[in-house]
Amino acid sequence: MNKDTNKEEEENNLEPFIHEDSEFRTAFIGAIPEKILDTLPHQFDPKLIATLVKQLTALDSLQIKDEVLHTLKADEAQAILVAIIGMKEYANQRKIIVAACWESGLDFTNYFTFFNTLAINSEYAICMEAVTVITENMAGPFSKAELTQAQTVVDKAIQNADERLALFNLLSENLMTKLNLN
């Protein structure tokens, strides 16, 4: 098979996202245009979520993944990414979605507690991605109470740590730095 045939097959495997307005019904295959994402209501359409997850997790579709990350960043789509991470039906893709959070370059400061809890309660790979979001994608500001509470949770996790000990220590150091900056 040649490269063009593989690309065509890859695009054929993506499920289309259907957008309807008062005059038109349009199917999008591949990255969903920013202007369409802007018109969607704040309650997330399950079909949109399924399409985003499929685009982000398609292993052989780096160009589409890059376009999706660009669109998510342009739309400041932190809320939709956090919502997807919390959905049970996407538990198998959680690591990739958490990685998409830091890959997007978006600021997830408003979701600090969510990612701290996710890091503590997840297996190694998801913990690593969540710690990366906390250390790389959270500019602050943070309340002292929020950081102190998070440090308490991390300290407890360190006492009972498994293979995630190094990640918990990194998280603890980062929290101490943030506390000292407050």
Stockholm file with secondary structure:
# STOCKHOLM 1.0

chainA/1-182         MNKDTNKEEEENNLEPFIHEDSEFRTAFIGAIPEKILDTLPHQFDPKLIATLVKQLTALDSLQIKDEVLHTLKADEAQAILVAIIGMKEYANQRKIIVAACWESGLDFTNYFTFFNTLAINSEYAICMEAVTVITENMAGPFSKAELTQAQTVVDKAIQNADERLALFNLLSENLMTKLNLN
#=GR chainA/1-182 SS CCHHHHHHHHHHHSCCEEEECSSCEEEECSSCCHHHHHHSCSSCCHHHHHHHHHHHHCTTCHHHHHHHHHHHHHTTCHHHHHHHHHCGGGGGGHHHHHHHHHHHTCCCGGGHHHHHHHHHHSCHHHHHHHHHHHHHSCCCCCCHHHHHHHHHHHHHHHHTCSTTHHHHHHHHHHHHHHHHHC
#=GC SS_cons         CCHHHHHHHHHHHSCCEEEECSSCEEEECSSCCHHHHHHSCSSCCHHHHHHHHHHHHCTTCHHHHHHHHHHHHHTTCHHHHHHHHHCGGGGGGHHHHHHHHHHHTCCCGGGHHHHHHHHHHSCHHHHHHHHHHHHHSCCCCCCHHHHHHHHHHHHHHHHTCSTTHHHHHHHHHHHHHHHHHC
//
